[in-house]
Amino acid sequence: MAKYRWSVRIGSEEGEELATDYEWSQPFGEPDVGDVFSLPDGSGPWRVLDMRKRDVPDSPGNILIVEGAKS
């Protein structure tokens, strides 16, 4: 099964885009609300608030909506 690629945005679907084509770094599964992660550029930690997941793993409509998380 292909891993999903995500657009990572702050606060809403229209929020500032932190990353495009982000691939979830955990070895199993996909992100879920409440998960905390850092981006490959070292920014974060970020907490997943919501997500928009399409049926196609590489769709530009796959969006992770995040907020800053305290480390």
SEMAR-145781 format. One record per atom (N, C-alpha, C, O, CB): atom name; residue in three letters; x, y, z. Coordinates in Angstrom, 1 decimal, m for minus. Glycine has a CB too. Layout:
+-------+---------+--------+--------+--------+
: atomo : residuo :      x :      y :      z :
+-------+---------+--------+--------+--------+
:    CA :     ala :      X :      Y :      Z :
...
+-------+---------+--------+--------+--------+
//
This chain:
+-------+---------+--------+--------+--------+
: atomo : residuo :      x :      y :      z :
+-------+---------+--------+--------+--------+
:     N :     met :    0.8 :   m1.2 :    0.0 :
:    CA :     met :    0.0 :    0.0 :    0.0 :
:     C :     met :    0.9 :    1.3 :    0.0 :
:     O :     met :    1.8 :    1.3 :    0.8 :
:    CB :     met :   m1.0 :    0.0 :    1.2 :
:     N :     ala :    0.6 :    2.2 :   m0.9 :
:    CA :     ala :    1.3 :    3.4 :   m1.0 :
:     C :     ala :    1.1 :    4.3 :    0.2 :
:     O :     ala :    0.0 :    4.4 :    0.8 :
:    CB :     ala :    1.0 :    4.2 :   m2.2 :
:     N :     lys :    2.2 :    5.0 :    0.6 :
:    CA :     lys :    2.1 :    6.0 :    1.7 :
:     C :     lys :    1.5 :    7.3 :    1.2 :
:     O :     lys :    1.7 :    7.6 :    0.0 :
:    CB :     lys :    3.5 :    6.2 :    2.4 :
:     N :     tyr :    0.7 :    7.9 :    2.0 :
:    CA :     tyr :    0.1 :    9.2 :    1.6 :
:     C :     tyr :    1.1 :   10.3 :    1.7 :
:     O :     tyr :    2.0 :   10.3 :    2.5 :
:    CB :     tyr :   m1.1 :    9.5 :    2.5 :
:     N :     arg :    0.9 :   11.2 :    0.8 :
:    CA :     arg :    1.7 :   12.5 :    0.8 :
:     C :     arg :    0.8 :   13.6 :    1.2 :
:     O :     arg :   m0.4 :   13.7 :    0.8 :
:    CB :     arg :    2.3 :   12.8 :   m0.6 :
:     N :     trp :    1.3 :   14.5 :    2.1 :
:    CA :     trp :    0.4 :   15.5 :    2.7 :
:     C :     trp :    0.9 :   16.9 :    2.5 :
:     O :     trp :    2.1 :   17.1 :    2.4 :
:    CB :     trp :    0.4 :   15.2 :    4.2 :
:     N :     ser :    0.0 :   17.8 :    2.4 :
:    CA :     ser :    0.3 :   19.2 :    2.6 :
:     C :     ser :    0.1 :   19.5 :    4.0 :
:     O :     ser :   m1.0 :   19.2 :    4.6 :
:    CB :     ser :   m0.7 :   20.1 :    1.6 :
:     N :     val :    1.0 :   20.1 :    4.7 :
:    CA :     val :    0.9 :   20.4 :    6.1 :
:     C :     val :    0.7 :   21.9 :    6.3 :
:     O :     val :    1.4 :   22.7 :    5.8 :
:    CB :     val :    2.2 :   20.0 :    6.9 :
:     N :     arg :   m0.5 :   22.2 :    6.9 :
:    CA :     arg :   m0.9 :   23.6 :    7.1 :
:     C :     arg :   m1.2 :   24.0 :    8.5 :
:     O :     arg :   m1.7 :   23.1 :    9.3 :
:    CB :     arg :   m2.1 :   23.9 :    6.2 :
:     N :     ile :   m0.9 :   25.2 :    8.9 :
:    CA :     ile :   m1.2 :   25.7 :   10.3 :
:     C :     ile :   m2.6 :   26.2 :   10.4 :
:     O :     ile :   m3.1 :   27.0 :    9.7 :
:    CB :     ile :   m0.2 :   26.8 :   10.7 :
:     N :     gly :   m3.4 :   25.6 :   11.3 :
:    CA :     gly :   m4.7 :   26.1 :   11.7 :
:     C :     gly :   m5.9 :   25.8 :   10.9 :
:     O :     gly :   m7.0 :   25.6 :   11.5 :
:    CB :     gly :   m4.6 :   27.5 :   11.9 :
:     N :     ser :   m5.8 :   25.7 :    9.6 :
:    CA :     ser :   m6.9 :   25.5 :    8.7 :
:     C :     ser :   m6.4 :   25.0 :    7.3 :
:     O :     ser :   m5.2 :   25.0 :    7.0 :
:    CB :     ser :   m7.8 :   26.8 :    8.6 :
:     N :     glu :   m7.4 :   24.6 :    6.5 :
:    CA :     glu :   m7.1 :   24.2 :    5.1 :
:     C :     glu :   m6.4 :   25.3 :    4.4 :
:     O :     glu :   m5.6 :   25.1 :    3.4 :
:    CB :     glu :   m8.3 :   23.7 :    4.4 :
:     N :     glu :   m6.7 :   26.6 :    4.7 :
:    CA :     glu :   m6.2 :   27.7 :    4.0 :
:     C :     glu :   m5.0 :   28.3 :    4.8 :
:     O :     glu :   m4.5 :   29.4 :    4.3 :
:    CB :     glu :   m7.2 :   28.8 :    3.8 :
:     N :     gly :   m4.6 :   27.7 :    5.9 :
:    CA :     gly :   m3.5 :   28.3 :    6.7 :
:     C :     gly :   m2.1 :   28.2 :    5.9 :
:     O :     gly :   m2.0 :   27.6 :    4.9 :
:    CB :     gly :   m3.4 :   27.5 :    8.0 :
:     N :     glu :   m1.2 :   28.9 :    6.6 :
:    CA :     glu :    0.2 :   28.9 :    6.0 :
:     C :     glu :    0.7 :   27.4 :    5.8 :
:     O :     glu :    0.5 :   26.6 :    6.6 :
:    CB :     glu :    1.2 :   29.6 :    7.0 :
:     N :     glu :    1.2 :   27.2 :    4.6 :
:    CA :     glu :    1.7 :   25.9 :    4.3 :
:     C :     glu :    3.1 :   25.7 :    4.8 :
:     O :     glu :    4.1 :   26.4 :    4.4 :
:    CB :     glu :    1.7 :   25.6 :    2.7 :
:     N :     leu :    3.3 :   24.7 :    5.6 :
:    CA :     leu :    4.6 :   24.4 :    6.2 :
:     C :     leu :    5.4 :   23.4 :    5.3 :
:     O :     leu :    6.6 :   23.5 :    5.3 :
:    CB :     leu :    4.5 :   23.8 :    7.6 :
:     N :     ala :    4.7 :   22.5 :    4.6 :
:    CA :     ala :    5.4 :   21.5 :    3.8 :
:     C :     ala :    4.4 :   21.0 :    2.8 :
:     O :     ala :    3.2 :   21.0 :    3.0 :
:    CB :     ala :    5.9 :   20.3 :    4.7 :
:     N :     thr :    5.0 :   20.6 :    1.6 :
:    CA :     thr :    4.2 :   19.9 :    0.6 :
:     C :     thr :    4.8 :   18.5 :    0.4 :
:     O :     thr :    6.0 :   18.3 :    0.7 :
:    CB :     thr :    4.2 :   20.7 :   m0.7 :
:     N :     asp :    4.1 :   17.6 :    0.0 :
:    CA :     asp :    4.6 :   16.2 :   m0.3 :
:     C :     asp :    5.2 :   15.6 :    0.9 :
:     O :     asp :    6.1 :   14.8 :    0.8 :
:    CB :     asp :    5.5 :   16.2 :   m1.4 :
:     N :     tyr :    4.7 :   15.9 :    2.1 :
:    CA :     tyr :    5.3 :   15.4 :    3.4 :
:     C :     tyr :    4.8 :   13.9 :    3.5 :
:     O :     tyr :    3.6 :   13.6 :    3.3 :
:    CB :     tyr :    4.8 :   16.2 :    4.6 :
:     N :     glu :    5.7 :   13.0 :    3.7 :
:    CA :     glu :    5.4 :   11.6 :    3.9 :
:     C :     glu :    5.5 :   11.3 :    5.4 :
:     O :     glu :    6.6 :   11.5 :    6.0 :
:    CB :     glu :    6.3 :   10.7 :    3.0 :
:     N :     trp :    4.4 :   10.8 :    6.0 :
:    CA :     trp :    4.4 :   10.5 :    7.4 :
:     C :     trp :    5.6 :    9.6 :    7.8 :
:     O :     trp :    5.9 :    8.6 :    7.1 :
:    CB :     trp :    3.1 :    9.7 :    7.8 :
:     N :     ser :    6.4 :   10.0 :    8.8 :
:    CA :     ser :    7.6 :    9.4 :    9.1 :
:     C :     ser :    7.5 :    8.1 :   10.0 :
:     O :     ser :    8.5 :    7.4 :   10.1 :
:    CB :     ser :    8.5 :   10.3 :    9.8 :
:     N :     gln :    6.4 :    7.8 :   10.5 :
:    CA :     gln :    6.2 :    6.6 :   11.3 :
:     C :     gln :    6.2 :    5.4 :   10.4 :
:     O :     gln :    5.6 :    5.5 :    9.3 :
:    CB :     gln :    4.9 :    6.7 :   12.2 :
:     N :     pro :    6.7 :    4.3 :   10.8 :
:    CA :     pro :    6.8 :    3.1 :   10.0 :
:     C :     pro :    5.5 :    2.4 :    9.7 :
:     O :     pro :    5.3 :    1.7 :    8.7 :
:    CB :     pro :    7.7 :    2.1 :   10.6 :
:     N :     phe :    4.5 :    2.6 :   10.5 :
:    CA :     phe :    3.2 :    1.9 :   10.3 :
:     C :     phe :    2.1 :    3.0 :   10.4 :
:     O :     phe :    2.1 :    3.9 :   11.2 :
:    CB :     phe :    3.0 :    0.9 :   11.4 :
:     N :     gly :    1.1 :    2.8 :    9.5 :
:    CA :     gly :   m0.1 :    3.6 :    9.5 :
:     C :     gly :    0.2 :    5.0 :    9.0 :
:     O :     gly :    1.2 :    5.4 :    8.5 :
:    CB :     gly :   m0.6 :    3.7 :   10.9 :
:     N :     glu :   m0.9 :    5.8 :    9.2 :
:    CA :     glu :   m0.9 :    7.2 :    8.8 :
:     C :     glu :   m1.2 :    8.1 :   10.0 :
:     O :     glu :   m1.6 :    7.5 :   11.0 :
:    CB :     glu :   m1.9 :    7.5 :    7.6 :
:     N :     pro :   m1.0 :    9.4 :    9.9 :
:    CA :     pro :   m1.3 :   10.3 :   11.1 :
:     C :     pro :   m2.7 :   10.2 :   11.5 :
:     O :     pro :   m3.6 :    9.9 :   10.8 :
:    CB :     pro :   m0.9 :   11.7 :   10.7 :
:     N :     asp :   m2.9 :   10.6 :   12.8 :
:    CA :     asp :   m4.2 :   10.7 :   13.4 :
:     C :     asp :   m4.3 :   11.9 :   14.2 :
:     O :     asp :   m3.3 :   12.5 :   14.7 :
:    CB :     asp :   m4.6 :    9.4 :   14.2 :
:     N :     val :   m5.5 :   12.4 :   14.5 :
:    CA :     val :   m5.7 :   13.6 :   15.3 :
:     C :     val :   m5.0 :   13.4 :   16.6 :
:     O :     val :   m5.2 :   12.3 :   17.3 :
:    CB :     val :   m7.2 :   13.9 :   15.5 :
:     N :     gly :   m4.2 :   14.4 :   17.1 :
:    CA :     gly :   m3.5 :   14.3 :   18.3 :
:     C :     gly :   m2.1 :   13.9 :   18.2 :
:     O :     gly :   m1.3 :   14.1 :   19.2 :
:    CB :     gly :   m4.2 :   13.4 :   19.3 :
:     N :     asp :   m1.7 :   13.3 :   17.1 :
:    CA :     asp :   m0.3 :   12.8 :   16.9 :
:     C :     asp :    0.6 :   14.1 :   16.9 :
:     O :     asp :    0.2 :   15.1 :   16.4 :
:    CB :     asp :   m0.2 :   12.0 :   15.6 :
:     N :     val :    1.8 :   13.9 :   17.4 :
:    CA :     val :    2.8 :   15.0 :   17.5 :
:     C :     val :    4.0 :   14.5 :   16.7 :
:     O :     val :    4.4 :   13.4 :   16.8 :
:    CB :     val :    3.2 :   15.3 :   19.0 :
:     N :     phe :    4.5 :   15.4 :   15.8 :
:    CA :     phe :    5.6 :   15.1 :   15.0 :
:     C :     phe :    6.4 :   16.3 :   14.6 :
:     O :     phe :    6.0 :   17.4 :   14.9 :
:    CB :     phe :    5.1 :   14.4 :   13.7 :
:     N :     ser :    7.6 :   16.1 :   14.1 :
:    CA :     ser :    8.5 :   17.2 :   13.5 :
:     C :     ser :    8.6 :   17.0 :   12.1 :
:     O :     ser :    8.6 :   15.8 :   11.6 :
:    CB :     ser :    9.8 :   17.3 :   14.3 :
:     N :     leu :    8.8 :   18.1 :   11.3 :
:    CA :     leu :    9.0 :   18.0 :    9.9 :
:     C :     leu :   10.5 :   17.7 :    9.6 :
:     O :     leu :   11.4 :   18.0 :   10.4 :
:    CB :     leu :    8.6 :   19.3 :    9.2 :
:     N :     pro :   10.8 :   17.2 :    8.4 :
:    CA :     pro :   12.2 :   16.9 :    8.1 :
:     C :     pro :   13.2 :   18.1 :    8.1 :
:     O :     pro :   14.4 :   18.0 :    8.3 :
:    CB :     pro :   12.3 :   16.3 :    6.7 :
:     N :     asp :   12.6 :   19.3 :    8.0 :
:    CA :     asp :   13.4 :   20.5 :    8.1 :
:     C :     asp :   13.8 :   20.9 :    9.5 :
:     O :     asp :   14.4 :   21.9 :    9.8 :
:    CB :     asp :   12.7 :   21.7 :    7.4 :
:     N :     gly :   13.3 :   20.1 :   10.5 :
:    CA :     gly :   13.6 :   20.3 :   11.9 :
:     C :     gly :   12.5 :   21.2 :   12.6 :
:     O :     gly :   12.6 :   21.3 :   13.8 :
:    CB :     gly :   14.9 :   21.0 :   12.0 :
:     N :     ser :   11.6 :   21.7 :   11.9 :
:    CA :     ser :   10.5 :   22.5 :   12.6 :
:     C :     ser :    9.6 :   21.6 :   13.3 :
:     O :     ser :    9.3 :   20.5 :   13.0 :
:    CB :     ser :    9.8 :   23.4 :   11.6 :
:     N :     gly :    9.0 :   22.2 :   14.4 :
:    CA :     gly :    8.1 :   21.4 :   15.2 :
:     C :     gly :    8.5 :   21.5 :   16.7 :
:     O :     gly :    9.5 :   22.2 :   17.0 :
:    CB :     gly :    8.0 :   20.0 :   14.7 :
:     N :     pro :    7.9 :   20.8 :   17.5 :
:    CA :     pro :    6.9 :   19.8 :   17.2 :
:     C :     pro :    5.5 :   20.4 :   16.8 :
:     O :     pro :    5.2 :   21.5 :   17.2 :
:    CB :     pro :    6.7 :   18.8 :   18.4 :
:     N :     trp :    4.8 :   19.6 :   16.0 :
:    CA :     trp :    3.5 :   20.0 :   15.5 :
:     C :     trp :    2.5 :   18.9 :   16.0 :
:     O :     trp :    2.8 :   17.7 :   16.0 :
:    CB :     trp :    3.4 :   20.1 :   14.0 :
:     N :     arg :    1.3 :   19.3 :   16.3 :
:    CA :     arg :    0.2 :   18.4 :   16.7 :
:     C :     arg :   m0.9 :   18.5 :   15.6 :
:     O :     arg :   m1.3 :   19.5 :   15.2 :
:    CB :     arg :   m0.4 :   18.8 :   18.1 :
:     N :     val :   m1.3 :   17.3 :   15.2 :
:    CA :     val :   m2.4 :   17.2 :   14.2 :
:     C :     val :   m3.7 :   17.5 :   14.8 :
:     O :     val :   m4.2 :   16.9 :   15.8 :
:    CB :     val :   m2.4 :   15.7 :   13.6 :
:     N :     leu :   m4.4 :   18.6 :   14.3 :
:    CA :     leu :   m5.7 :   19.0 :   14.7 :
:     C :     leu :   m6.8 :   18.3 :   13.9 :
:     O :     leu :   m7.8 :   18.0 :   14.5 :
:    CB :     leu :   m5.8 :   20.5 :   14.6 :
:     N :     asp :   m6.6 :   18.2 :   12.6 :
:    CA :     asp :   m7.6 :   17.7 :   11.7 :
:     C :     asp :   m6.8 :   17.2 :   10.5 :
:     O :     asp :   m5.7 :   17.5 :   10.3 :
:    CB :     asp :   m8.7 :   18.7 :   11.4 :
:     N :     met :   m7.6 :   16.5 :    9.6 :
:    CA :     met :   m7.0 :   16.1 :    8.4 :
:     C :     met :   m8.0 :   15.9 :    7.3 :
:     O :     met :   m9.2 :   15.7 :    7.6 :
:    CB :     met :   m6.2 :   14.8 :    8.5 :
:     N :     arg :   m7.6 :   16.1 :    6.1 :
:    CA :     arg :   m8.5 :   15.9 :    4.9 :
:     C :     arg :   m7.8 :   14.9 :    4.1 :
:     O :     arg :   m6.7 :   15.1 :    3.5 :
:    CB :     arg :   m8.7 :   17.2 :    4.1 :
:     N :     lys :   m8.3 :   13.7 :    4.0 :
:    CA :     lys :   m7.7 :   12.6 :    3.3 :
:     C :     lys :   m8.5 :   12.1 :    2.1 :
:     O :     lys :   m9.7 :   11.7 :    2.3 :
:    CB :     lys :   m7.4 :   11.4 :    4.3 :
:     N :     arg :   m7.9 :   12.2 :    0.9 :
:    CA :     arg :   m8.6 :   11.7 :   m0.3 :
:     C :     arg :   m8.3 :   10.3 :   m0.5 :
:     O :     arg :   m7.6 :    9.6 :    0.2 :
:    CB :     arg :   m8.1 :   12.6 :   m1.5 :
:     N :     asp :   m9.0 :    9.7 :   m1.5 :
:    CA :     asp :   m8.8 :    8.3 :   m1.8 :
:     C :     asp :   m7.5 :    8.0 :   m2.5 :
:     O :     asp :   m7.1 :    6.8 :   m2.7 :
:    CB :     asp :   m9.9 :    7.8 :   m2.6 :
:     N :     val :   m6.8 :    9.0 :   m3.0 :
:    CA :     val :   m5.6 :    8.9 :   m3.8 :
:     C :     val :   m4.4 :    9.3 :   m2.9 :
:     O :     val :   m4.3 :   10.4 :   m2.4 :
:    CB :     val :   m5.6 :    9.7 :   m5.1 :
:     N :     pro :   m3.4 :    8.4 :   m2.7 :
:    CA :     pro :   m2.3 :    8.7 :   m1.8 :
:     C :     pro :   m1.5 :   10.0 :   m2.1 :
:     O :     pro :   m1.0 :   10.6 :   m1.2 :
:    CB :     pro :   m1.4 :    7.6 :   m1.7 :
:     N :     asp :   m1.4 :   10.3 :   m3.4 :
:    CA :     asp :   m0.5 :   11.5 :   m3.8 :
:     C :     asp :   m1.4 :   12.7 :   m4.2 :
:     O :     asp :   m0.9 :   13.5 :   m4.9 :
:    CB :     asp :    0.4 :   11.1 :   m4.9 :
:     N :     ser :   m2.6 :   12.7 :   m3.8 :
:    CA :     ser :   m3.5 :   13.8 :   m4.1 :
:     C :     ser :   m3.1 :   15.1 :   m3.4 :
:     O :     ser :   m2.7 :   15.1 :   m2.2 :
:    CB :     ser :   m5.0 :   13.5 :   m3.7 :
:     N :     pro :   m3.1 :   16.3 :   m4.1 :
:    CA :     pro :   m2.8 :   17.5 :   m3.4 :
:     C :     pro :   m3.9 :   17.9 :   m2.4 :
:     O :     pro :   m3.7 :   18.8 :   m1.6 :
:    CB :     pro :   m2.7 :   18.6 :   m4.4 :
:     N :     gly :   m5.0 :   17.2 :   m2.4 :
:    CA :     gly :   m6.1 :   17.4 :   m1.4 :
:     C :     gly :   m5.9 :   16.7 :   m0.1 :
:     O :     gly :   m6.7 :   16.8 :    0.8 :
:    CB :     gly :   m7.4 :   17.0 :   m2.0 :
:     N :     asn :   m4.8 :   16.0 :    0.1 :
:    CA :     asn :   m4.5 :   15.4 :    1.4 :
:     C :     asn :   m3.8 :   16.4 :    2.3 :
:     O :     asn :   m2.7 :   16.9 :    2.0 :
:    CB :     asn :   m3.5 :   14.1 :    1.2 :
:     N :     ile :   m4.5 :   16.9 :    3.3 :
:    CA :     ile :   m4.0 :   18.0 :    4.1 :
:     C :     ile :   m4.0 :   17.6 :    5.6 :
:     O :     ile :   m5.0 :   17.1 :    6.1 :
:    CB :     ile :   m4.9 :   19.2 :    3.9 :
:     N :     leu :   m2.9 :   17.9 :    6.2 :
:    CA :     leu :   m2.8 :   17.8 :    7.7 :
:     C :     leu :   m2.9 :   19.2 :    8.2 :
:     O :     leu :   m2.1 :   20.1 :    7.8 :
:    CB :     leu :   m1.4 :   17.1 :    8.2 :
:     N :     ile :   m3.8 :   19.4 :    9.1 :
:    CA :     ile :   m4.0 :   20.7 :    9.8 :
:     C :     ile :   m3.4 :   20.6 :   11.2 :
:     O :     ile :   m3.7 :   19.7 :   11.9 :
:    CB :     ile :   m5.5 :   21.1 :    9.8 :
:     N :     val :   m2.4 :   21.5 :   11.4 :
:    CA :     val :   m1.6 :   21.3 :   12.7 :
:     C :     val :   m1.6 :   22.6 :   13.5 :
:     O :     val :   m2.0 :   23.7 :   13.0 :
:    CB :     val :   m0.2 :   20.9 :   12.3 :
:     N :     glu :   m1.1 :   22.5 :   14.7 :
:    CA :     glu :   m0.8 :   23.6 :   15.6 :
:     C :     glu :    0.5 :   23.3 :   16.2 :
:     O :     glu :    1.0 :   22.1 :   16.3 :
:    CB :     glu :   m1.9 :   23.9 :   16.6 :
:     N :     gly :    1.2 :   24.3 :   16.7 :
:    CA :     gly :    2.4 :   24.1 :   17.5 :
:     C :     gly :    2.2 :   23.3 :   18.7 :
:     O :     gly :    1.2 :   23.5 :   19.4 :
:    CB :     gly :    3.1 :   25.4 :   17.8 :
:     N :     ala :    3.0 :   22.3 :   19.1 :
:    CA :     ala :    2.9 :   21.5 :   20.3 :
:     C :     ala :    4.1 :   21.8 :   21.2 :
:     O :     ala :    5.2 :   22.0 :   20.7 :
:    CB :     ala :    2.8 :   20.0 :   19.9 :
:     N :     lys :    3.8 :   21.9 :   22.4 :
:    CA :     lys :    4.9 :   22.1 :   23.4 :
:     C :     lys :    5.7 :   20.8 :   23.5 :
:     O :     lys :    5.1 :   19.7 :   23.6 :
:    CB :     lys :    4.4 :   22.5 :   24.8 :
:     N :     ser :    7.0 :   20.9 :   23.5 :
:    CA :     ser :    7.8 :   19.7 :   23.6 :
:     C :     ser :    8.1 :   19.2 :   25.0 :
:     O :     ser :    8.8 :   18.2 :   25.2 :
:    CB :     ser :    9.2 :   19.9 :   22.9 :
+-------+---------+--------+--------+--------+
//
